[in-house]
């Protein structure tokens, strides 16, 4: 009996070691991605030192958009992790260093005297990446927005507000406007209720079922439900809830329905991960790499994984994809910045709007690092994910259609 208990304890320690190794791998990869950006920007040197790459069919816009894309998209992914409290672990030291750099970078981003003042004005692309900066504040409000000095906060409010000059295309761009307005509402600043509510109404019209959104009036078979729709729709609704806004829309009801849709879509994403840790490559913006898995990561961070998905299997699946995508491949250039590609340097797959700052969207899959190391997402044993079970003859849960019965009317 004693030998059995000893063996059982050794097995538990082995599983815990594997789980801890997963987190350490995520931390090291995210730090590798973030450090060159934030260490430079904290000193006002990002625009001086970043090795910029653009698509072979670049449309000729000002390459200065690269820096806002880099910073905003990185911060949207890293914000939950930077929101954890300090500790004396190796991870804690990395996190504290990045947070210190990030707060300095946030200040430089809106300081007209800084060499790293971002390209907020004069072009429409600023709406997109300002939304990711706003999203980073929503995801790390207490750790990243609240510590900013009043001058910096005022500058952000001014920069966010002047972006109402941009008339967004009739696509996912409506959510970039609503995310910015949601942050303004949460921060107690004046916000545009119409931009929020009109975006909500259009997103509802564009929902196609089973977790998928059309990107505008026509359905596009790509991953924009991952990149934009699910996360920014939920975050818009949550921000309006937090601000206690009272308008024609009942934000809590819409949020609960949107959350269920995101849970269904997360089931789809998890099933797309093959036994080998790959997922199908299709649609626009595929160089965003791991951003495809953002809603699955978001549900894990929210602690809202749907029935049939466990912490251990989701962590194992996402870790397998990271290894498959990043290990021993040319994903970083000689300056330590991301290269254009999917699993390595593959510039031919870039779209006309792609620069290597765009690719920091891949950080959006790291949201579960916002859960402490003691959380079951990190401590539960590794488990096979759905495709591994299915293709090895093991039992696995059936999939089914998720219909909707909720119909909401305006409050007044």
C-alpha positions in Angstrom: 0.0 0.0 0.0 2.9 2.4 0.9 4.5 1.7 -2.4 1.3 2.5 -4.2 0.8 5.8 -2.4 4.5 6.7 -3.2 4.0 5.9 -6.8 0.8 7.9 -6.9 2.5 11.0 -5.3 5.4 10.7 -7.8 2.9 10.6 -10.7 1.1 13.7 -9.4 4.4 15.5 -9.1 5.3 14.5 -12.6 2.0 15.9 -13.9 2.4 19.1 -12.0 5.9 19.4 -13.4 4.6 19.1 -16.9 1.9 21.7 -16.2 4.4 24.1 -14.7 6.6 23.6 -17.8 3.7 24.6 -20.0 3.3 27.9 -18.2 7.1 28.5 -18.2 7.1 27.9 -21.9 4.2 30.4 -22.5 5.9 33.0 -20.3 9.3 32.7 -22.0 7.7 32.9 -25.5 5.6 35.9 -24.6 8.6 37.6 -22.9 10.6 37.0 -26.0 7.9 38.6 -28.1 7.3 41.6 -25.8 10.7 42.6 -24.5 12.2 44.0 -27.8 9.0 46.1 -28.2 8.5 47.4 -24.7 12.2 47.9 -23.7 12.7 50.1 -26.8 9.4 52.0 -26.5 9.9 52.7 -22.8 13.0 54.7 -23.8 11.5 56.3 -26.9 13.5 54.1 -29.2 11.0 51.8 -30.9 10.6 53.8 -34.0 14.4 54.2 -34.2 15.3 50.5 -33.6 12.4 48.3 -34.8 13.3 46.3 -37.9 10.1 46.9 -40.0 8.8 44.4 -42.6 5.9 45.1 -44.9 3.9 43.0 -47.3 5.4 42.5 -50.8 2.1 44.0 -52.1 2.0 46.8 -49.5 -0.5 49.5 -50.5 1.8 52.4 -49.9 0.4 53.8 -46.7 2.6 55.5 -44.2 4.8 52.8 -42.7 4.5 54.7 -39.4 1.3 52.8 -38.7 3.5 49.8 -37.9 4.4 51.1 -34.4 0.8 51.6 -33.2 0.0 48.2 -34.6 2.9 46.6 -32.7 2.2 48.3 -29.4 -1.6 48.1 -29.4 -1.9 44.5 -30.4 0.9 43.3 -28.1 -0.6 45.1 -25.1 -4.1 43.7 -25.8 -2.6 40.2 -25.4 -0.2 40.8 -22.6 -2.5 43.0 -20.4 -4.1 40.2 -18.3 -0.7 38.7 -17.4 0.7 42.1 -16.4 -2.3 42.6 -14.1 -1.2 39.8 -11.8 0.4 40.9 -8.5 4.2 41.0 -8.1 6.1 38.1 -6.7 9.7 37.0 -6.4 9.6 34.2 -8.9 11.5 34.3 -12.2 8.1 34.8 -13.9 7.3 37.6 -11.5 10.5 39.4 -12.2 9.8 39.2 -16.0 6.3 40.4 -15.5 7.2 43.4 -13.3 9.9 44.4 -15.8 7.5 44.3 -18.7 4.8 46.2 -16.7 7.3 49.0 -15.9 8.3 49.2 -19.5 4.6 49.1 -20.6 3.6 52.0 -18.3 6.4 54.2 -19.7 5.5 53.1 -23.2 1.9 54.1 -22.7 3.1 57.6 -21.7 5.4 57.9 -24.7 2.6 56.7 -27.1 0.6 59.9 -26.5 3.3 62.4 -25.7 3.9 64.7 -28.7 7.4 65.4 -27.5 8.4 61.7 -27.5 10.1 60.1 -30.5 7.6 57.2 -30.0 4.5 59.4 -30.2 2.2 57.2 -32.3 0.5 58.0 -35.6 -2.9 58.9 -34.1 -4.0 61.4 -36.8 -4.3 61.8 -40.5 -5.3 58.2 -41.5 -8.1 55.7 -40.8 -5.9 52.8 -39.7 -5.4 54.5 -36.4 -9.0 53.6 -35.5 -8.1 49.9 -35.7 -5.0 49.9 -33.5 -6.3 52.5 -31.1 -9.0 50.0 -30.4 -6.4 47.4 -29.4 -4.8 49.9 -27.0 -8.3 50.6 -25.6 -8.8 46.9 -25.3 -5.6 46.5 -23.4 -6.9 49.1 -20.9 -10.2 47.2 -20.6 -8.3 44.0 -19.9 -5.9 45.5 -17.4 -7.8 48.5 -16.1 -6.5 48.5 -12.6 -2.9 47.7 -13.5 -2.4 49.7 -16.7 -5.0 52.5 -16.9 -5.3 53.5 -13.2 -1.6 54.1 -12.6 -1.2 56.5 -15.5 -0.8 60.2 -14.5 -3.7 62.6 -15.2 -1.9 64.3 -18.1 -1.4 60.9 -19.9 -5.1 59.9 -19.2 -6.3 63.2 -20.6 -4.1 62.7 -23.7 -5.6 59.3 -24.3 -9.1 60.6 -23.9 -8.3 63.3 -26.5 -6.7 60.9 -28.9 -9.5 58.3 -28.6 -12.2 61.0 -29.0 -10.7 62.6 -32.1 -10.9 59.2 -33.9 -14.7 59.8 -34.3 -13.5 61.6 -37.5 -13.0 58.1 -39.0 -16.0 56.7 -40.8 -15.5 52.9 -40.3 -16.1 50.5 -43.2 -19.3 48.4 -42.9 -17.4 45.5 -41.4 -15.8 44.4 -38.1 -14.4 48.0 -38.0 -17.7 49.0 -36.2 -16.4 47.1 -33.2 -13.2 49.2 -33.2 -15.3 52.3 -32.6 -17.4 50.6 -30.0 -14.4 49.3 -28.1 -12.9 52.7 -27.9 -16.2 54.3 -26.8 -16.6 51.5 -24.2 -13.3 52.4 -22.7 -14.2 56.1 -22.6 -17.5 55.2 -20.9 -15.7 53.0 -18.3 -13.2 55.7 -17.6 -16.0 58.2 -16.9 -15.3 60.3 -20.1 -17.8 61.5 -22.6 -18.7 58.6 -25.0 -20.7 58.3 -28.2 -23.8 56.2 -27.3 -24.8 55.9 -31.0 -21.5 54.5 -32.1 -21.8 51.8 -29.4 -25.4 50.9 -30.0 -25.3 51.0 -33.8 -22.3 48.6 -33.7 -24.2 46.2 -31.4 -27.2 46.2 -33.7 -25.1 45.5 -36.8 -23.2 42.7 -35.0 -26.5 41.1 -34.1 -27.7 41.3 -37.7 -24.4 39.7 -38.8 -24.6 36.7 -36.5 -25.0 33.6 -38.7 -25.3 30.9 -36.0 -23.2 28.3 -34.2 -20.8 30.9 -33.0 -19.9 32.5 -36.4 -20.3 36.1 -37.4 -20.4 37.4 -41.0 -17.9 40.3 -41.5 -20.5 42.7 -42.8 -23.5 41.8 -45.1 -21.6 38.9 -46.7 -20.2 35.9 -44.9 -16.4 35.5 -45.3 -14.9 32.2 -44.4 -12.0 33.4 -42.3 -11.0 33.9 -38.7 -12.4 37.4 -38.0 -14.8 35.9 -35.6 -11.6 35.2 -33.6 -9.6 38.3 -34.3 -12.4 40.8 -33.6 -16.0 39.8 -33.3 -16.3 37.7 -30.1 -13.7 39.5 -28.0 -14.5 43.1 -28.8 -18.3 42.5 -28.8 -18.1 41.0 -25.3 -15.7 43.8 -24.1 -17.9 46.5 -25.5 -20.9 45.1 -23.7 -19.0 44.6 -20.5 -17.6 48.1 -20.5 -21.1 49.5 -20.8 -22.2 47.3 -18.0 -19.3 48.5 -15.9 -20.2 52.2 -16.6 -23.8 51.5 -15.6 -25.0 53.0 -18.8 -28.7 53.2 -19.3 -29.8 53.3 -22.9 -32.2 51.5 -25.1 -30.1 48.4 -25.0 -30.0 46.0 -22.0 -26.3 45.3 -22.1 -26.4 42.5 -19.6 -28.9 40.5 -21.6 -26.9 41.0 -24.8 -23.7 40.1 -23.0 -25.1 36.8 -21.7 -26.2 35.8 -25.2 -22.9 36.9 -26.7 -21.0 34.8 -24.1 -22.9 31.7 -25.1 -22.0 32.3 -28.7 -18.4 32.7 -27.8 -18.5 29.4 -25.8 -19.9 27.6 -28.9 -17.2 29.1 -31.1 -14.6 28.0 -28.6 -15.8 24.4 -29.0 -15.4 24.8 -32.8 -11.8 26.2 -32.4 -10.8 23.4 -30.0 -12.0 20.8 -32.5 -10.0 22.5 -35.3 -6.8 21.7 -33.5 -5.5 18.5 -35.0 -3.9 15.6 -33.0 -0.5 17.0 -34.2 -1.2 20.5 -32.9 -2.1 22.3 -36.2 -5.2 24.0 -37.3 -6.6 24.8 -40.8 -5.0 27.7 -42.7 -7.6 29.7 -44.6 -8.9 33.2 -45.1 -7.5 36.7 -44.7 -4.9 37.8 -42.2 -3.5 34.3 -41.5 -0.1 35.8 -40.5 -1.8 36.7 -37.2 -0.8 33.2 -36.2 -2.2 32.2 -32.8 -4.8 35.0 -32.8 -7.0 32.5 -34.4 -7.4 30.9 -30.9 -8.2 34.1 -29.1 -11.8 33.3 -28.1 -10.8 29.9 -26.7 -8.1 31.6 -24.7 -10.6 34.3 -23.6 -13.1 31.7 -22.3 -10.3 30.1 -20.3 -9.2 33.4 -18.8 -12.8 34.3 -18.0 -13.2 30.8 -16.4 -16.2 30.2 -18.7 -15.0 27.2 -20.7 -18.2 25.4 -22.0 -19.1 21.9 -20.9 -17.0 19.4 -22.6 -13.8 21.5 -22.5 -11.5 21.1 -19.5 -8.7 23.3 -18.4 -6.2 20.5 -18.9 -7.2 19.7 -22.5 -7.4 23.4 -23.6 -4.0 24.2 -22.1 -2.5 21.1 -23.7 -4.0 21.9 -27.1 -2.9 25.5 -27.1 0.6 24.6 -25.9 0.8 22.0 -28.7 -0.1 24.6 -31.3 2.5 27.1 -29.9 5.2 24.5 -30.1 4.3 23.5 -33.6 4.2 27.2 -34.7 7.2 28.7 -32.9 9.7 26.0 -32.2 12.8 26.0 -34.5 11.2 28.3 -37.0 12.2 31.7 -38.2 9.5 33.7 -36.5 11.7 36.5 -35.2 14.1 38.7 -37.2 17.6 39.7 -36.2 16.2 42.5 -34.1 14.0 40.2 -32.2 10.8 41.4 -33.9 8.2 39.1 -35.5 8.6 38.2 -39.1 5.9 38.1 -41.7 4.6 34.6 -41.9 2.5 31.9 -40.3 5.0 29.3 -39.0 8.2 31.0 -39.9 9.2 33.6 -42.5 6.6 33.4 -45.3 6.1 36.9 -46.7 4.1 35.7 -49.7 1.0 35.1 -47.5 0.8 38.7 -46.4 -2.1 40.8 -47.3 -1.8 44.3 -48.8 -2.2 45.9 -45.3 0.2 43.6 -43.4 3.3 44.8 -41.7 5.2 42.9 -39.0 3.6 45.1 -36.4 0.2 43.6 -37.4 1.4 40.2 -36.3 1.6 41.0 -32.6 -2.1 39.9 -32.7 -0.6 36.4 -32.0 -0.2 37.6 -28.3 -4.0 37.5 -28.0 -3.8 33.7 -27.4 -1.8 34.2 -24.2 -4.7 35.6 -22.2 -4.8 32.6 -19.8 -1.5 33.8 -18.3 -3.8 36.3 -16.5 -4.8 33.3 -14.4 -2.4 32.7 -11.4 0.0 29.8 -11.6 -2.1 28.0 -9.0 -5.2 28.1 -11.1 -6.5 24.7 -12.4 -5.8 25.8 -16.0 -2.1 25.5 -15.1 -2.1 22.8 -12.4 -4.5 20.3 -13.9 -2.9 17.3 -15.6 -2.3 17.4 -19.3 -5.3 15.8 -21.2 -5.9 14.9 -24.8 -8.0 17.3 -26.8 -11.0 16.4 -28.9 -9.2 15.5 -32.1 -6.6 13.4 -30.3 -9.4 11.4 -28.7 -11.4 11.1 -32.0 -8.4 10.0 -34.1 -7.1 7.5 -31.5 -10.4 5.7 -31.1 -11.2 7.1 -27.7 -14.7 8.3 -26.7 -15.3 12.0 -27.3 -18.3 14.3 -27.0 -20.7 14.7 -29.9 -21.0 18.2 -31.4 -24.4 19.7 -32.0 -26.1 22.9 -33.2 -26.5 25.7 -30.7 -29.8 27.5 -31.5 -31.0 30.7 -29.9 -34.4 31.5 -28.4 -33.6 34.9 -26.8 -35.2 37.8 -28.5 -34.6 41.2 -27.0 -36.5 44.5 -27.5 -35.3 48.0 -26.9 -35.9 49.1 -23.3 -37.8 52.2 -24.5 
